[in-house]
């Protein structure tokens, strides 16, 4: 799915109902000059997504 999205290094992406961050974190790794916004109804899931982004060194992820 990510490969089909046509993401470029400066793309902006939105991951709705992201759970713990996949595939948004994969997208964030591909858009090094852009950003990815991850949303989910569960704050606990977003906490895990933020932790995973930090562990991967992804500074372009927003929740």
BALOBA-1460 file (C-alpha; in Angstrom, 3 decimals):
// residues 63
<rec num="1" residu="x" x="0.000" y="0.000" z="0.000"/>
<rec num="2" residu="x" x="2.758" y="2.488" z="0.885"/>
<rec num="3" residu="x" x="4.542" y="1.767" z="-2.387"/>
<rec num="4" residu="x" x="1.387" y="2.646" z="-4.299"/>
<rec num="5" residu="x" x="0.933" y="5.979" z="-2.507"/>
<rec num="6" residu="x" x="3.507" y="7.825" z="-4.617"/>
<rec num="7" residu="x" x="5.143" y="9.411" z="-1.609"/>
<rec num="8" residu="x" x="8.002" y="11.820" z="-2.260"/>
<rec num="9" residu="x" x="10.596" y="13.004" z="0.280"/>
<rec num="10" residu="x" x="8.598" y="16.201" z="0.905"/>
<rec num="11" residu="x" x="5.119" y="14.622" z="0.993"/>
<rec num="12" residu="x" x="2.588" y="15.173" z="3.746"/>
<rec num="13" residu="x" x="0.541" y="12.113" z="4.767"/>
<rec num="14" residu="x" x="-2.339" y="11.321" z="7.092"/>
<rec num="15" residu="x" x="-2.826" y="7.920" z="8.740"/>
<rec num="16" residu="x" x="-6.399" y="7.687" z="10.072"/>
<rec num="17" residu="x" x="-7.255" y="5.018" z="12.648"/>
<rec num="18" residu="x" x="-3.535" y="4.290" z="12.869"/>
<rec num="19" residu="x" x="-3.544" y="2.165" z="15.981"/>
<rec num="20" residu="x" x="0.078" y="1.892" z="17.069"/>
<rec num="21" residu="x" x="1.390" y="3.631" z="13.974"/>
<rec num="22" residu="x" x="1.593" y="1.251" z="11.034"/>
<rec num="23" residu="x" x="1.644" y="2.082" z="8.161"/>
<rec num="24" residu="x" x="2.169" y="5.715" z="9.141"/>
<rec num="25" residu="x" x="5.615" y="5.072" z="10.580"/>
<rec num="26" residu="x" x="6.702" y="3.332" z="7.378"/>
<rec num="27" residu="x" x="5.460" y="6.366" z="5.442"/>
<rec num="28" residu="x" x="7.348" y="8.712" z="7.795"/>
<rec num="29" residu="x" x="10.598" y="6.916" z="7.020"/>
<rec num="30" residu="x" x="10.006" y="7.588" z="3.310"/>
<rec num="31" residu="x" x="9.093" y="11.292" z="3.643"/>
<rec num="32" residu="x" x="12.218" y="12.546" z="5.373"/>
<rec num="33" residu="x" x="11.549" y="16.177" z="4.411"/>
<rec num="34" residu="x" x="7.773" y="15.920" z="4.848"/>
<rec num="35" residu="x" x="5.605" y="14.736" z="7.693"/>
<rec num="36" residu="x" x="3.013" y="12.186" z="8.687"/>
<rec num="37" residu="x" x="0.100" y="12.877" z="10.994"/>
<rec num="38" residu="x" x="-1.165" y="9.811" z="12.818"/>
<rec num="39" residu="x" x="-4.655" y="9.782" z="14.332"/>
<rec num="40" residu="x" x="-6.571" y="7.269" z="16.398"/>
<rec num="41" residu="x" x="-9.452" y="7.390" z="18.864"/>
<rec num="42" residu="x" x="-7.341" y="5.628" z="21.489"/>
<rec num="43" residu="x" x="-4.825" y="7.817" z="23.279"/>
<rec num="44" residu="x" x="-3.062" y="4.654" z="24.460"/>
<rec num="45" residu="x" x="-2.497" y="3.570" z="20.853"/>
<rec num="46" residu="x" x="-1.135" y="7.021" z="19.998"/>
<rec num="47" residu="x" x="1.243" y="6.820" z="22.958"/>
<rec num="48" residu="x" x="2.644" y="3.580" z="21.572"/>
<rec num="49" residu="x" x="2.920" y="5.167" z="18.106"/>
<rec num="50" residu="x" x="4.868" y="8.117" z="19.552"/>
<rec num="51" residu="x" x="7.193" y="5.744" z="21.407"/>
<rec num="52" residu="x" x="7.784" y="3.703" z="18.249"/>
<rec num="53" residu="x" x="8.480" y="6.871" z="16.242"/>
<rec num="54" residu="x" x="10.977" y="8.073" z="18.847"/>
<rec num="55" residu="x" x="12.696" y="4.676" z="18.972"/>
<rec num="56" residu="x" x="13.034" y="4.749" z="15.183"/>
<rec num="57" residu="x" x="14.402" y="8.319" z="15.225"/>
<rec num="58" residu="x" x="11.438" y="9.646" z="13.229"/>
<rec num="59" residu="x" x="11.049" y="13.326" z="14.051"/>
<rec num="60" residu="x" x="8.478" y="14.006" z="11.325"/>
<rec num="61" residu="x" x="5.555" y="12.188" z="12.976"/>
<rec num="62" residu="x" x="2.720" y="14.117" z="14.587"/>
<rec num="63" residu="x" x="-0.160" y="12.743" z="16.620"/>
